[in-house]
Amino acid sequence: MIAVVRTGGIAGIRRQWHVEAGTDDAAEWIDLIDRCPWDQERDGGPGADRFMWSIQARTPSERRERELPDSALEGPWRALVEAVRAASV
C-alpha cells in the first residue's frame, strides 16, 4: 500500500491518493519505493504557501514514511507520487 497526502498551498486544501499493489504489479511498485532516498537528509521546510507531501509505503517486509516540501519532490520521489496519483482509486 502506498499513500500520498498533499497539504498546504494558498488554499490549504488537503488532497490524498493511495494504491494497493496487486500480485501482478507488486514488483513494479516495490521498485518505485526502493528507488526513493528514504534515509537522505532533507533540506529546509515547506515555505509560505507551498505544498508539503507525506508519503507512506508498506511492503511485505517494511514500512516507510517521509514528509517532503514541494521543492524536494523530484526524481524518484516525483516518479512515485505521479504513479500513485495516476493509479489512485
N, C-alpha and C positions, 0 to 999 in steps of 0.2 A: 504494500500500500504506500502510495506517495500522496502527500497533501501539501498544497501550496496556498498560503494566505498572503494577500497584499493589503497593506493598510497605509493610511496617510494620504498624501496628496492634498490639493487645495480643499476639496470637499470632504476629505476624511472618510471616504467610503471604503468599507471592508469588502474585499472580494475573495472568494476561495474556490479552489478546484481540487479534485482528487481523482485518483485512478487506482483500481485494484488490478494487479497484473494476473493474467491467466497463465495456465501452464504453457500455452503456445508462445507467449511473448515475454515470459518472465526473464529469460536470459538477456533480452534487449533492455529491459528496464533496469536490471541489476548492473549492466554495463554502463548505462547512463548515470546511475547512482555512484558507481565506483570511480568514474572519471572526475567527479567533483572533489575539490580540495577541502574536505570537511574539517581538517585539523589546522588549516592555514590561518594565521592571524589575519584579522580584518582591519581595514583602515577606516577610521572615522565613524561618524554616526550618520543618521539619515539626512540631517539638514532641514531647514524650514520648508514645509510644503512638499516634501519628497516622499516617495514611496519607500516602505520597508517590506521586505519579503521574509516570510517564515516558511522554511521548508522542512518537512518531516518525511523520513523514509524508513520503512520497515521491511526487512528481508527475513528469510528463514533464520539467518544466523546473527543478525544485528539490527540495532535501531539507531538512527542518526537524526540529529536536529541541528538546524542552523538558522540564524537570522542575519540578513544581509541588507545593507542600504541599496537603493536602486543603482547607484554608481558602481557597485561590485557585481551586479548581475550581468556577467559577461562570460564568454567561453563556455565551459561545461555547465556552469550554473544556468545560463540562458537556455542552452540546449535542453536541459532537464525541465525547466519551467515551461518552455514552449511546448514540449512533448506532453506534459501533464495537462496544460491548458487545451491542447488540441484533442486529447483523448478523454477529457473530463466528462463524467456523466451527470 
